[in-house]
Amino acid sequence: MKNKELHEKILYPVTRVRCGKGGGSGVLVYSKPDPKTNKYINVVLTCQHVIADAIKLEDRWDTVLKREVKKDIMEEVAVEIFQYDDSTVVSSNSTQAKIIAYDAHHDLAAVQLNNNHKMDFTASILPKDEIDDLRLFDPTWTSGCSLLHDPFANPGTLTYLRELIEQKSYIMTNASSVFGNSGGGLFHGDKGHLLGLTSRITSMQLGFGIDVMTWMGFSTHPERMYEFFDHQELQFLYDDNDTFEAGKRRREAKRKNAIKSFLMSGQDLGEPKKEEPEEEDIAPPFGAEHDPL
C-alpha cells in the first residue's frame, strides 16, 4: 500500500476507548446512514475486557415472568475519534457510546457511537473466504493507543497462524504492542484488511521482575470475529446486503425465543449456569504468560 492508503486504512479508523479509570483502543468498522433518519450509525469494535467495568449483572424482578432474573446493566463508554491533517492529529472529539453486543468468551464487544455524523474512514474486515489464504511472513501492522497515547502503528509479520490460549484461537504477530493496545487492530500489510483485535501479550517472570515480550502479541483470530458477528447478529458489519436495523430485530427475536425456551423447559432464569474458569491444556514455556493488554 502507498503511504496515503496506510493512513486511511490502518491509522485513521483507530479510536481511543475509555471506561472508568481504564481504557484501551477500538476500531471504527461501520458508518452508514439510517434510512429512516439519514443520520449515520457508527459502530466501533473493541475488546470486551476494555469495557468490562461498564457491564454489571444485577438481580431484577421481572413483572411479566413474576420472578427475579439476571439483567446486564450497561453504562455508556467514552470513545475518542481523531481528526488528522495527513500525519498530524489536529483534534480529537470524545463521544459517548452504548454497548450493543459483547462476548466475554471471545473477548469482543461492539459499541454504537452517540455521534451520528458520517465517519470518513472505517476499517475493512478481512473477507471470510480469504482467511485460509493467510501465510506466515505476511506483512502486518498493529494500530492502537499504546499506554493510551494517541493512535500509532507498528509494522511486523505474521509469526503464527493459530495459537490456542485458554481453548481460544489467536493469531500471532511480531508487530509490537503493549498495554493500551487492547481493542486496536491487527491489519494486513498488503490490502489493509482488519485481521483481528489486539488482545493479549506475552510476559515472563524473571527473578523479581516481569519482562514483556512486545514482539509476541496475540490478536483475536479472524474466524472468532465472524463467530461473534454471526452469534450477535452483527452481519451488517461485513455484509452490505444486511442492515443495522435488521440485525437489531434479529437480536431481539433471538432474546425472546431464548426466554420462551427457558420458560418451556422450566429452568430458572434467575440463576444462569456458572462457567468454570478455563485452564490451558499445556503450560506456557519457561513461565511465560499471555496477559490481556
C-alpha positions as CSV (number, residue, x, y, z in Angstrom):
1,M,0.0,0.0,0.0
2,K,1.1,3.6,-0.6
3,N,1.6,6.0,2.3
4,K,-1.9,7.6,1.8
5,E,-3.6,4.2,2.0
6,L,-1.7,3.2,5.1
7,H,-3.0,6.4,6.8
8,E,-6.6,5.9,5.7
9,K,-6.9,2.1,6.3
10,I,-4.7,1.5,9.3
11,L,-4.3,4.7,11.3
12,Y,-7.4,6.9,10.8
13,P,-10.1,4.2,11.8
14,V,-8.4,3.7,15.2
15,T,-10.1,5.2,18.3
16,R,-9.3,5.5,22.0
17,V,-11.8,3.9,24.3
18,R,-12.2,4.9,28.0
19,C,-14.2,3.1,30.6
20,G,-14.0,4.0,34.3
21,K,-10.4,4.5,35.3
22,G,-9.0,2.4,32.5
23,G,-9.2,2.2,28.7
24,G,-7.8,0.8,25.6
25,S,-8.3,1.1,21.8
26,G,-11.1,0.5,19.3
27,V,-11.5,0.3,15.6
28,L,-14.3,2.0,13.6
29,V,-15.8,-0.6,11.3
30,Y,-19.2,0.9,10.3
31,S,-20.6,4.3,9.3
32,K,-23.7,4.2,7.3
33,P,-26.9,6.3,7.2
34,D,-30.1,5.2,8.9
35,P,-32.7,5.0,6.0
36,K,-35.4,6.4,8.3
37,T,-33.5,9.5,9.6
38,N,-30.4,9.8,7.3
39,K,-28.4,10.1,10.5
40,Y,-25.3,8.0,10.5
41,I,-25.0,4.8,12.6
42,N,-21.3,4.4,13.7
43,V,-20.0,1.2,15.3
44,V,-16.6,0.6,16.9
45,L,-15.2,-2.8,17.7
46,T,-13.1,-3.3,20.9
47,C,-12.2,-6.0,23.4
48,Q,-14.7,-7.0,26.0
49,H,-12.2,-6.6,28.8
50,V,-11.6,-2.9,27.8
51,I,-15.3,-2.1,28.6
52,A,-15.9,-4.7,31.2
53,D,-16.3,-2.2,34.0
54,A,-19.3,-0.7,32.2
55,I,-21.2,-4.0,32.5
56,K,-22.9,-5.0,35.7
57,L,-25.1,-8.1,36.4
58,E,-28.0,-7.4,38.7
59,D,-31.0,-9.3,40.0
60,R,-34.1,-7.6,38.8
61,W,-37.8,-8.5,39.4
62,D,-39.5,-9.2,36.1
63,T,-43.2,-8.2,36.3
64,V,-44.0,-10.4,33.3
65,L,-42.2,-13.5,34.3
66,K,-43.0,-12.9,38.0
67,R,-39.5,-13.9,39.2
68,E,-36.1,-12.4,39.7
69,V,-33.9,-12.6,36.6
70,K,-30.3,-11.7,35.9
71,K,-30.1,-8.4,33.9
72,D,-26.9,-7.0,32.4
73,I,-26.9,-3.2,33.2
74,M,-24.7,-1.4,30.7
75,E,-23.3,2.0,31.2
76,E,-22.0,4.1,28.3
77,V,-18.3,4.3,27.5
78,A,-16.3,7.2,26.0
79,V,-14.8,6.9,22.5
80,E,-12.4,9.4,21.1
81,I,-12.4,10.0,17.4
82,F,-9.2,11.6,15.9
83,Q,-9.1,14.1,13.0
84,Y,-5.9,14.3,11.0
85,D,-4.1,16.7,8.6
86,D,-2.1,14.0,6.8
87,S,0.1,12.5,9.6
88,T,-0.7,15.1,12.3
89,V,-3.5,14.8,14.8
90,V,-5.3,18.2,14.7
91,S,-8.2,17.4,17.1
92,S,-9.9,14.6,19.0
93,N,-13.5,14.5,19.8
94,S,-14.9,12.4,22.6
95,T,-18.4,10.9,22.3
96,Q,-20.4,8.6,24.5
97,A,-21.2,5.2,23.1
98,K,-23.6,2.4,24.1
99,I,-22.7,-1.2,24.2
100,I,-24.8,-3.1,21.6
101,A,-23.0,-6.5,21.9
102,Y,-20.4,-8.2,24.0
103,D,-18.9,-11.7,24.5
104,A,-16.5,-12.4,27.3
105,H,-15.5,-15.8,25.8
106,H,-14.3,-14.2,22.5
107,D,-13.3,-11.0,24.4
108,L,-15.1,-8.9,21.8
109,A,-17.5,-6.0,22.0
110,A,-19.3,-3.6,19.7
111,V,-20.4,-0.1,20.7
112,Q,-22.6,2.4,18.9
113,L,-21.4,6.0,19.0
114,N,-23.9,8.7,20.1
115,N,-22.2,10.8,17.4
116,N,-24.4,10.4,14.3
117,H,-22.2,12.2,11.8
118,K,-20.5,10.5,8.9
119,M,-17.1,9.0,9.7
120,D,-14.8,9.2,6.6
121,F,-12.6,6.3,7.4
122,T,-13.6,2.8,8.5
123,A,-11.6,-0.4,8.6
124,S,-12.4,-3.1,6.1
125,I,-12.8,-6.6,7.7
126,L,-10.9,-9.4,6.1
127,P,-13.4,-11.4,3.9
128,K,-14.2,-14.8,5.3
129,D,-13.2,-16.6,2.2
130,E,-9.6,-15.1,2.5
131,I,-8.9,-16.3,6.0
132,D,-7.3,-19.6,4.6
133,D,-5.0,-17.5,2.4
134,L,-3.1,-16.0,5.3
135,R,0.5,-17.2,5.4
136,L,3.5,-16.8,7.8
137,F,5.7,-13.8,6.9
138,D,2.6,-11.9,5.6
139,P,3.2,-8.2,6.4
140,T,1.1,-6.8,9.3
141,W,0.5,-3.6,11.2
142,T,-0.7,-3.3,14.8
143,S,-2.5,0.1,15.3
144,G,-3.8,1.3,18.6
145,C,-3.4,3.6,21.6
146,S,-0.5,2.1,23.4
147,L,-0.5,3.3,27.0
148,L,-3.5,5.4,26.0
149,H,-1.3,7.5,23.7
150,D,-2.8,8.9,20.5
151,P,-3.0,6.2,17.9
152,F,0.1,4.9,16.2
153,A,1.0,1.9,14.1
154,N,3.9,-0.7,14.3
155,P,5.0,-2.9,11.4
156,G,5.7,-6.7,11.6
157,T,4.8,-10.0,10.1
158,L,2.5,-12.9,10.9
159,T,4.5,-15.4,13.0
160,Y,1.9,-18.0,14.0
161,L,-1.4,-18.6,12.3
162,R,-3.3,-20.3,15.2
163,E,-2.2,-20.2,18.8
164,L,-4.5,-21.8,21.4
165,I,-4.7,-20.0,24.7
166,E,-7.4,-21.0,27.2
167,Q,-9.1,-23.0,24.4
168,K,-9.4,-20.0,22.2
169,S,-7.7,-19.3,18.8
170,Y,-5.4,-16.3,18.4
171,I,-3.2,-15.2,15.5
172,M,0.3,-14.0,16.5
173,T,2.4,-11.2,15.1
174,N,5.8,-9.7,15.9
175,A,4.4,-6.2,15.3
176,S,4.9,-4.6,18.7
177,S,2.1,-4.0,21.0
178,V,1.9,-3.0,24.7
179,F,-0.8,-2.3,27.3
180,G,-3.4,0.0,26.0
181,N,-3.4,-1.6,22.5
182,S,-6.2,-3.9,23.6
183,G,-9.1,-3.4,21.1
184,G,-6.8,-1.9,18.5
185,G,-6.5,-3.5,15.1
186,L,-4.2,-6.1,13.6
187,F,-4.1,-5.2,9.9
188,H,-2.8,-7.0,6.8
189,G,0.0,-5.0,5.3
190,D,-0.9,-5.6,1.6
191,K,-4.6,-4.7,1.4
192,G,-5.2,-3.1,4.8
193,H,-7.8,-5.6,5.9
194,L,-8.6,-5.9,9.6
195,L,-7.5,-9.4,10.7
196,G,-8.4,-9.2,14.3
197,L,-8.3,-7.1,17.5
198,T,-5.1,-6.9,19.6
199,S,-5.9,-8.6,22.9
200,R,-3.0,-10.4,24.6
201,I,0.7,-10.1,25.0
202,T,3.4,-12.5,26.4
203,S,5.1,-11.8,29.7
204,M,7.6,-13.7,31.7
205,Q,8.6,-13.7,35.4
206,L,12.4,-13.3,35.6
207,G,13.6,-13.0,39.2
208,F,11.7,-10.2,40.9
209,G,10.6,-8.5,37.7
210,I,8.3,-9.2,34.8
211,D,9.6,-8.9,31.2
212,V,7.0,-8.2,28.5
213,M,7.7,-9.6,25.1
214,T,6.2,-6.9,22.9
215,W,7.0,-8.9,19.8
216,M,4.8,-11.8,20.8
217,G,1.4,-10.3,20.6
218,F,-1.9,-12.1,20.1
219,S,-5.0,-10.9,18.3
220,T,-8.4,-12.4,18.0
221,H,-8.4,-15.0,15.2
222,P,-10.5,-13.8,12.3
223,E,-12.7,-16.9,12.5
224,R,-13.6,-15.9,16.0
225,M,-14.5,-12.4,14.9
226,Y,-17.0,-14.0,12.4
227,E,-18.4,-16.3,15.1
228,F,-19.0,-13.2,17.2
229,F,-20.6,-11.3,14.4
230,D,-23.0,-14.2,13.5
231,H,-24.0,-15.1,17.1
232,Q,-24.6,-11.4,17.9
233,E,-26.5,-10.8,14.6
234,L,-23.9,-8.2,13.5
235,Q,-23.6,-9.5,9.9
236,F,-24.2,-5.9,8.7
237,L,-20.6,-5.2,9.7
238,Y,-19.3,-7.4,6.8
239,D,-22.4,-8.0,4.6
240,D,-23.5,-5.0,2.5
241,N,-26.9,-6.7,2.0
242,D,-27.6,-6.6,5.7
243,T,-28.6,-3.6,7.8
244,F,-28.1,-2.4,11.3
245,E,-31.9,-2.3,11.9
246,A,-32.3,-5.9,10.6
247,G,-29.6,-7.1,12.9
248,K,-31.3,-5.3,15.8
249,R,-34.6,-7.0,15.1
250,R,-32.9,-10.4,14.9
251,R,-31.2,-9.9,18.2
252,E,-34.5,-9.0,19.9
253,A,-36.2,-12.0,18.3
254,K,-33.4,-14.3,19.5
255,R,-33.7,-12.9,23.0
256,K,-37.5,-13.5,23.1
257,N,-37.0,-17.0,21.7
258,A,-34.4,-17.8,24.4
259,I,-36.8,-16.6,27.2
260,K,-39.6,-18.7,25.7
261,S,-37.3,-21.8,25.6
262,F,-36.3,-21.3,29.2
263,L,-39.9,-21.0,30.3
264,M,-40.9,-24.1,28.4
265,S,-38.0,-26.1,29.9
266,G,-38.8,-25.0,33.4
267,Q,-35.3,-23.6,34.0
268,D,-34.7,-20.8,36.4
269,L,-33.8,-17.6,34.6
270,G,-32.5,-16.1,37.8
271,E,-29.5,-18.4,38.1
272,P,-27.6,-18.8,34.9
273,K,-25.1,-21.6,34.6
274,K,-21.8,-20.8,36.2
275,E,-18.8,-21.2,34.0
276,E,-15.8,-22.9,35.5
277,P,-12.6,-21.0,35.0
278,E,-10.8,-22.2,31.9
279,E,-7.3,-23.7,32.1
280,E,-4.7,-24.1,29.4
281,D,-4.0,-27.7,28.3
282,I,-0.3,-27.0,28.2
283,A,1.5,-24.6,30.5
284,P,3.3,-21.8,28.6
285,P,7.1,-22.5,28.3
286,F,9.6,-21.0,30.7
287,G,6.9,-19.5,32.9
288,A,5.5,-17.3,30.1
289,E,2.0,-15.9,30.5
290,H,-0.3,-14.5,27.9
291,D,-1.8,-11.4,29.5
292,P,-4.7,-9.2,28.4
293,L,-3.4,-5.9,27.1
